[in-house]
Amino acid sequence: MGNNIKRAAPPVEGSLQHFEIPIPAEKVMSRGNIISHYQRDNIPLINMMMSFPYGALLEHENEKGLLNLLCSVLDEGTKSRTSLEFSDAIEFLGSSLSIQADYEQIIISLQSLSEKFEETLQLLHEMLQQPRFELKDFEREKNNILVRLRQAKDMPEAIADRAYRNIVYHNTGNYGAPVHGTMKGLTGIDLPQVREWYIGNMQKSTPDVFSAGDIAFEELKNSLEKIQLLHGEVTKSERKSYVTDLPERQIYIVDKPESVQTEIVVGHLTNNRTDNDYFAKVLLNMIFGGQFSSRLNLNLREKNGLTYGVHSSFNYHVYAGDFRIGTSVSSGDTGKAIREILLESERIGNDITRDEIDFARTSLVNRFTLNFETYGQLVSNSYSRHLFGLPGNYYHTYVDNVLAVTADDIHGAAQKRISTAKYQIVLVGSTLDIEKSLSESGIDIPVQKIQNESLW
């Protein structure tokens, strides 16, 4: 076999390719809604997201879970098609359609072949303007949600997440309540209530539209106008603010007697997504617990063998956010894990090294372009930018903003945004084993018991 490779000399270095951040065509329509579109013709697909400004934050006390239930039943047929017929019509076109509720928005996501886009939009229009809302479909979907809630009630991770949200977001409106509602609350919601809410709100609304794919902007706009998707009212939510005084550190135990492990979630409220220390917090979190080589993982997994993995994150809603640490350990190691989490949380504000900062920064910059690979990513990026009110050049200045963060910025973020004195610590597992482990590890933090049943 021939071999012309000169192994004594290094290979010739290739030239780096410059990556242009894609720019969407955007227009604020006469009614105030937004269309944001990336025209791409390398794949004959169109990916679209429609965002309606109604979310669980708007639900009243007696209707928690109503909007999630609405989303489950909205695509269950139209006046002229049964649930199965409507589903078959979407699949026949090779398209997909999904609907989900969040705290601030109801999102309809659609994907279609370019040549089938008009037909898919016609089905979307039929669903929005002539929903079937048949009782048997409603009862089936409500029962499906109740079944999933009953299943989650036995899952330590789901229990911990629900308890943590209820505790940490307690004074921030419905952020403290689950989007899916509770079993008791859902039982009291009936079909007329869902139908009335839809007709009085979402059906007459005009959404913001975010899309990417093989269609020109004007053609997209004309197609949306043809099905009258842009002819409704535009509703803009009022800016909300919540008192963010944090309670003192406390442990909450949810008893799961048969469990041999403890699910741990630790954290507290933090500041908003749009505050000017966002990029410092991104780098801070990567160093602390946001990647495999983070301090938390090196301590709890590699050094002490307490867990298969531990992760931290800054999480954001439009009007509130939290800092969170999550892991799972053997029941007998609960106290030691808490002690090490507290230790690392205290250390992070004092001794971050230049090597740690450089590694996190390089990792962020090198991975940045991977956020623009797919049509779905383009659509999601555009939606997120508008949801949080970020500037139009946000992605174009992202790398510069990461590079501009100083060591002092990161130290400041650590000291201001991670407070062990305010940690709310949720432990799901065997109460007897947890209390024994806490005592043996010298963890002296007030403990409160939570009944699992009260969460669902």
C-alpha positions, 0 to 999 in steps of 0.5 A: 500500500502506497504511503506518501505521508511525510510523518516527520513534518506536521500537517498543514494547518487549515484555514478557519472558516468564518461563521456568519450569525444568521439574521431573520427578516422581522416585521412588526405588523399593524396590530402589534404582533411580530413575524420573525423569519429565517429564509433557508433553502437547503432543506425543503422544510418549514418550521414555525412556532406561534406564541399566544400571550396566555400562560399559567400565570393568568390562571385563577385559583380554581382553574390551575391546569386549565390551559395545559388541559386546553392544549391537550384537547385543542388538536383533538379534532374539528367540527368536520373531522374527528380526533383520529381524522384530524391526526390522519390528515396531518400525518398524511401531509408528512407534517407535525403539530404540537401545542403546549402551555408554559407560564407565560405563553401557549405555543403551537409548533408546526413543521411541514414540507414546503410543498405541503405548507399551505395545506398544513396551514389550512388544517391549522386554521380549521383547528383554531377556528372550528375546534371540536371540543368533544366531551369524550376527547376532553375526558380522555385527555383529562384522564391522561393528565391525571394518570401522569400526575399519579405516576409522577407522585411516585417518582422522587425526581418529580416529587423533589422538583414540585416541592422545590418549585412550591417552596422557592417560587411561593411568593411569585404568583403562579410560578410556584404552581405546576403548569399541569395543575393538581389532581384536585384542581383538575377534577373540578375543571369541565369542558364548558369552562375550557371552551368558554376560556378558549373562545373568549381569549385565544381564539380571537388573538393574533400570535407572534410568529417565528419561523425558518425554512424554504419560503420567502418572508412575503410569501409566508406573511401572505399565507398567514393572512390568507388563513386570517391568523394575523387578523385577531386582537393582540394582547400584551401582558403587563410587566410583573414584579415580585418581592424577592426577599429570600427566606433563611436556609431550611431543609424540607423532607418529603418522606418516601419510606421505601427509598434507598436514595435521596433526591436532592434539590437545593437553591433559591430565587435569583435575579432576572434574565435581562440583568447585566450580570447574565454573562458572568453567571453563565461562566460562573455556573459552568465552573461551579456545576454546569459541565462534567468537569465542574467543581461540584461534579469533581467533588461529589462524583470524582473525589467522594463517589457520592453520585453519578452526577450533579448539576447546577443551573440558573433558570429563568422565567420572564418575571422571576428566576432561580439558582438550582443544584440537583443530584441523587445520592445513597440515603446514608450519604445525604448529610455528606452530600449536603455538606460538600454542596455547602462547602463548594458553594462557599468556596466558589465566591473566593477562589476562582482560578484563571484556568477555570475561567479560560476553560469555561470561556473557551468552551462557551465560545467554541460551542456557540455556533452549534446553536444555529445548526437546525431550523428548530434552533433558529426558531427557538433562538428567535422566540427566546430573544423576543420572549425576554426582550433581548436586543436585536443584536444579542446573538451577534454580540454574544461572543464579545459579551462572553469575552468581556467578562472579567474575573471580578465580574464572576467573583461578584456574581458568585458572591451576590447570586449564590447564597448558602444562607438562603438555600432551600434544601429539598430532600426526597427519600426515607425520613429516618435514613435522611435524619440519621445521615444529617445528624452524623454529618453535623448538619444543623439546619432547621427541618420541616416535613412535607406530605407528598400528597399535599403536592399533587 
